[in-house]
Amino acid sequence: MSRTTSISFLFTKLVSERAENELSDWLLAGFSTGSFEPLWLHDEPSHNNQLKHLFDDISPNLKAKFKRAVICASIEWHITGYSHKVLRDIAILSAYVKASGIVKVLQTKLESDELDRLKGDRGQTPDSYYDLVQILIAVLRGFLPKKDVGVLFKRLFFSETFDPRFAGQLLLGLCECDPENYTLYLPRFMQLEAKYHGQFLLHYIAAEMERIITLRTAAAKINKLDSKYQEEFLKTFCSYQWSPANLIYDPQFGYALTSRRETFQTERQVFPIKSKMSICWQAKVTEMRCSSGAVEWIRSFIEDYRNRLMKVKTEDEKTRGKE
């Protein structure tokens, strides 16, 4: 019998024979000490990865039982008995095995003051709190679009007491829940960014927003933003991800752009937009040698596209009215 087969057999036997509370204690002890006896797990890859692969090979009934044990372990975790790394590892394991029951547990922990004790108890530093909460929010994002996750993110995002360092993560989570209403959350994030300037990784957040809400949605909904936030949105986000330097030919929008060192240039070309709206438009010959010029170009790009969407929508409504 190979080592892999032997460990798989032992894991199946362990989950089958032990009660859920015993499995919960086994997980807590394992993540605390690094020893998962009777299993012998390597240090690399992570214990979570190895447990996930073992979990994949057991029966559906045993999978359900193990998920319940993972949730039980997350409930049993408390700051006075275990390090923050134990809860972190249990949360990650819950994501690996798709134990959605973790959502309610993490909701309770994030909205209580239990985790705040990491900032001073047992000689731990504020970084322990930050690292843990960052992981917990990431795990919760993995369970989107569950409604209760979105509701929790909204409460935390608009809370005056929750640590503002997590606003970027929460913004992205809210955009994943409801990308068409990104305009409800962007002003709050911009206020926090202005107050805690340099706290957020704007390049990363801009890239993720581009992926989540898409330029089409940004263009269609930008008029819902107050004018001052439109300006900030264009300067802060479009100057990163949707700048002429990053926008390349996309048949959805019909633009071809080239970037030459520090000078942005476009080439005169006409492309049909290969979508159900069948819009065609033409890229203007433009040279922009400064960031303000790039922002103005993006502004006209988004406004022009939004106006075209509105025109097509109006024409469609008129056509349906005649039918």
N, C-alpha and C positions, 0 to 999 in steps of 0.2 A: 504494500500500500504506500503510495507516494505521500510526501509531507502535506501537499495541498489537499489531497483526498482525506487524509487523517484529520486535519484541522476542520475541514468541512463537516466530516462525520461527528466530531466532538461538538461543534457548534450546534448542529441539528439536535444532537442528544441533549445538550445543555438547555436549549430553548424548549424542547419537548418536555423535559422532566422537571424543570424548576417553575415555581409559581411566578406570577408577574412581579410581585413585590421583591422576590428573591433576585430576579433578573435586574430589577431596578437597582438594588443594592450592589449587585455585581458590576453594573455599569459605573455607578458612582465611585466604587472602590477602584475600578480599573482606570478610570480617567484621573483619579487622585494619585495613584501610585505608579501607573504605567504598566501594571501587571494584570493580565486578564486570565489568570489560571482558571481552568486547566488548559486554556489556549495559550500557545506561544506565538505572540505576534512580534514582527520585526518593528524596529523604530521607523524604518522607511519601507514603503510609503506610510502615510499617517495611519494611526490606529483606526480612525474613522473610515478611511478608504478600505482597509482590510475588512472591517466589520460590514461595510456596505456590500462588498463582493461576496462575503459569506451569506449575508441576508438574501442576496439575489438568488441563491441556490436552494433555499428552503421552500416548503409548501406554502400555499396561500394562507392556510389557517395559522401556521407558525409565524408567518410574516405579520399577520394582524396582531398576534400575541406579542411579538417583539416590539411592534410600534407602540402598543399600550404600555409596555415596560419602559420605553424611552420617554414617553409622556410622564409616566409616574416618576421617573428619575428627575425630570425637569421640575416637577412639583416639589419633590423631596429636597432638592438643592436649596441651601440657605447659606447666607454669607458668613455666619458664625461657624459653620462646620466645614465649608469647602472653599477652595480658591475660585476666583472668577473664571479661571481657565477650564474648570470642570463644567460650568454652565455653558461656556462657549463651545466646548466639544460636544456636549449633549445636544445643543441647538443645531450644530452643524450636522450631527448624525441624524437628527429629525428631518433635516432637509434632504439628506441622502436617501433616507428610506421613505420619504414623503409622508411623514406622520403629521397630518394637518392639525391634529389636536394641540400641537405646540403653540398655535396662534393664540389661543385664549390664555395659556400659561404665560407666554411672553408679554402679552398685553397687560396682565396683572402686574408683572414684575417691572415693566417700563413705567407704569403709571403710579406705582407705589414709591415710597422713599427707600426701599430696601437697597437698591443698587447705589444710591447716593452714599451709602456707608463705605463704599469702595474708596471714596475720596479721602478717607481719613483712618479707617479701621485697619488694624493688623499690619501697620507699616506700609500699606499699599499706596501707590501714587495715583493722582488723577488720570494718568495715562492708562491705568488698569480699567478704570471706568469707561474712558473714551474707547479703548480697543474693544471692550466687551459690548457696549451698546452699538457700536458700529457693526459688529458681527450680527447682533440680534436683529437689527433693522434689515441687514442684507438677507438674513434667513427669511424674515417675514416677506420681503419683496419676492422671494421665490415662490410664495403661495398666492401671489396675485393671479387673477383678479378677484380673489375672495373678498366679498363686500366688507366683512368685519376688519380686514387688514386696511382697506381704504379709509374706513371710518376712524380707525385708530391713528393712522398717519395724519389725517386731517386735524384731529384733536391735538396731537403732539406738535404739528407744524404751526398751528395758530396759538399754541400755549405760550404764555409769557414766562412760565417757570421752567419749561423744558430747555435743555442746553442747545443754544442756537448753532453750535458746531455741526449739528446733524441736519440742518435745514436743507443742504444740498441733496443728501440721500432721500429725505422725505419728499422734496420737490419732485425728484425723478420717480419715486414710487407713486405719487399722486398723478403724475402725468401718465404713468402706465395704466392706472385705474381709469382715467378719463382724459385722454389726450386732447379732446376737442374743447375742454374747459381749462386748458393750461393758463388761460388769462386770469382765472380766479386765484391762482397761486403765485404767479410771477411777481406781482407787486410786493407781496410779503417777502419773497426771497430777495428782491432788489433792495428793500429797506434794510434787511439784515446784512446784505453784502456791503451796503454803504456804511453801516454802523460798525461792522467787523471786517473792514477792508483787508484783503490778503488772507482771510481765514479759509476761503473756499478755492478748490481747484477748478477754476472757471473753464480751462481748456477741456477737462474731462466732462464737466457738467454740460457744457455746450455740445460736445460730441454726442453724449447720451441723449440730450434733448432732441438733437437732430434726428437720431435714430428712432426715438420713441414717438415724437409728434409729427415728424416729417415737415418739409418745407411747404407742402400743399396745405396742411392744416394750419401751420403758422400764418400763411398768407390769408387763408379764408377767415380766420378768427381775429386777426390782429386789430381790427377796428373796435373790438370789445375792450381793448386796453385803453386806459386814460392816455391822452396825448403825451404826457411827460414820461410815462412808462413805455410807450411805443419808442420814444427816442432812446431810452436806456436799453431797451430790448435790442434795438438795432445796433447800438454801439457795443454793448457788452457781449451779446451772443452772436450776432451776425458777423461781427468783426473777427470772431474765431472760426466758427464752423461753416458759416454761409457766406464767407467773403468771396470775392471774385477769384482769389487765389485757390480756393478749395472747391468751388463749384465747377464741375466738369460737365461735358455734354451728357445730357440725360434726356431721352425722348419724351419723358413726362413733361418737361418744361421747355424743351426746344432751345437749349443754349449750348454753345461751344465756347469755351474760354481757354486761354492759354496764359500762363504766368511766366514772365521773363524777369528774373531777379526781383528787383523791388518795384518794377513797373507792371501794373495790371493792364492787360490789353485784351480786347475781344476781336474776333474776326467776323466780318459780315457774312452771315450765313442764315438761311431760313430752313427751319425744320418743322415738320408736322408733329403735333403732340399726339402720340399714339395712345389715346385713351378714348373712352366712350364719348367725350365731349368734342373730339376732333377739332381742336383749336390749332391755328397756326400763328406764329408770330416771328418777328425778326429781331435778331440781336443787333443792337446799335454798335457802331464803331466808337469806342470810348477809350480814353486814356486817363488813368487815375494815378497820380504820383504821390498821393498821401492817403492816410487812413480815412480822413474826413470825406474824401472823394469816393472811397470805397463804400463807406456807409451810405452816402447819398445814392450811389448806384444800386445798392441793395434795397434802399427804401423804394426807389422807383420800380425796381424789379417786383417786390412784394405787392406794392400798391397796384401796379399794372395787372399782375396776375389775379389779385383779388377782384378787381373791377371786371376782368374777363369772366371770372366765375359767376359774378352777380349777373352779368349780361346774359350768359348762357342759361342761368337759372330762370331769369325773367322770360326769356324766349321760350323755354320749355313749358313754363306755366301758361303762357299765351297759347301755345300749340295745344296743350291739354284742354284748355278752355274752349277751343274751337271744336274739339272732337266730340 
